C-alpha cells in the first residue's frame, strides 16, 4: 500500500494488535462474550496500516 494511503504508525499498529488480541480472547476465555469479535477491527486496521476514522478526523501517526 502506498504511504499516502497509510495513516497508522508502528507504535499505533502494535497497540491495535494487542487490543485486538485481548478482545478476541474474550470470545474463548473469561466472560466468553461474542462482543470479543470486535477485536477483528483493530487487527484489520493494524494489518493494512489504515484507519478510516483517522482519515475522517485528519489524524496521521505514520511518517511520510
BAROFI-331886 format. One record per residue (C-alpha): residue in three letters; x, y, z. Coordinates in nm, 2 decimals, decimal comma, m for minus. Layout:
<recs>
@r->ala | X->X | Y->Y | Z->Z
...
</recs>
This chain:
<recs>
@r->unk | X->0,00 | Y->0,00 | Z->0,00
@r->unk | X->0,13 | Y->0,35 | Z->m0,08
@r->unk | X->0,24 | Y->0,55 | Z->0,22
@r->unk | X->0,00 | Y->0,83 | Z->0,11
@r->unk | X->m0,29 | Y->0,59 | Z->0,20
@r->unk | X->m0,13 | Y->0,47 | Z->0,53
@r->unk | X->m0,22 | Y->0,67 | Z->0,84
@r->unk | X->m0,10 | Y->0,44 | Z->1,12
@r->unk | X->0,25 | Y->0,44 | Z->1,26
@r->unk | X->0,43 | Y->0,14 | Z->1,41
@r->unk | X->0,35 | Y->0,21 | Z->1,78
@r->unk | X->m0,01 | Y->0,27 | Z->1,69
@r->unk | X->m0,02 | Y->m0,06 | Z->1,50
@r->unk | X->0,14 | Y->m0,25 | Z->1,79
@r->unk | X->m0,12 | Y->m0,12 | Z->2,03
@r->unk | X->m0,40 | Y->m0,21 | Z->1,80
@r->unk | X->m0,27 | Y->m0,57 | Z->1,76
@r->unk | X->m0,25 | Y->m0,61 | Z->2,14
@r->unk | X->m0,60 | Y->m0,46 | Z->2,20
@r->unk | X->m0,74 | Y->m0,68 | Z->1,92
@r->unk | X->m0,59 | Y->m1,00 | Z->2,06
@r->unk | X->m0,72 | Y->m0,92 | Z->2,41
@r->unk | X->m1,07 | Y->m0,86 | Z->2,27
@r->unk | X->m1,07 | Y->m1,18 | Z->2,07
@r->unk | X->m0,96 | Y->m1,37 | Z->2,37
@r->unk | X->m1,28 | Y->m1,27 | Z->2,54
@r->unk | X->m1,46 | Y->m1,50 | Z->2,30
@r->unk | X->m1,27 | Y->m1,80 | Z->2,42
@r->unk | X->m1,18 | Y->m1,73 | Z->2,79
@r->unk | X->m1,32 | Y->m1,50 | Z->3,06
@r->unk | X->m1,68 | Y->m1,40 | Z->3,01
@r->unk | X->m1,69 | Y->m1,57 | Z->2,67
@r->unk | X->m1,89 | Y->m1,29 | Z->2,51
@r->unk | X->m1,94 | Y->m1,26 | Z->2,13
@r->unk | X->m1,86 | Y->m0,89 | Z->2,16
@r->unk | X->m1,49 | Y->m1,00 | Z->2,16
@r->unk | X->m1,52 | Y->m1,04 | Z->1,78
@r->unk | X->m1,50 | Y->m0,66 | Z->1,76
@r->unk | X->m1,13 | Y->m0,72 | Z->1,82
@r->unk | X->m1,10 | Y->m0,80 | Z->1,45
@r->unk | X->m1,15 | Y->m0,43 | Z->1,37
@r->unk | X->m0,82 | Y->m0,32 | Z->1,53
@r->unk | X->m0,64 | Y->m0,62 | Z->1,39
@r->unk | X->m0,75 | Y->m0,55 | Z->1,04
@r->unk | X->m0,67 | Y->m0,18 | Z->1,06
@r->unk | X->m0,33 | Y->m0,26 | Z->1,20
@r->unk | X->m0,27 | Y->m0,51 | Z->0,92
@r->unk | X->m0,35 | Y->m0,26 | Z->0,65
@r->unk | X->m0,20 | Y->0,04 | Z->0,83
@r->unk | X->m0,51 | Y->0,24 | Z->0,77
@r->unk | X->m0,79 | Y->0,36 | Z->0,99
@r->unk | X->m1,10 | Y->0,52 | Z->0,83
@r->unk | X->m1,17 | Y->0,72 | Z->1,15
@r->unk | X->m0,82 | Y->0,87 | Z->1,15
@r->unk | X->m0,88 | Y->0,99 | Z->0,79
@r->unk | X->m1,22 | Y->1,14 | Z->0,89
@r->unk | X->m1,06 | Y->1,34 | Z->1,17
@r->unk | X->m0,73 | Y->1,42 | Z->0,98
@r->unk | X->m0,51 | Y->1,22 | Z->1,22
@r->unk | X->m0,19 | Y->1,06 | Z->1,10
@r->unk | X->0,06 | Y->0,87 | Z->1,31
@r->unk | X->0,26 | Y->0,75 | Z->1,01
@r->unk | X->0,56 | Y->0,94 | Z->0,89
@r->unk | X->0,55 | Y->1,04 | Z->0,53
</recs>
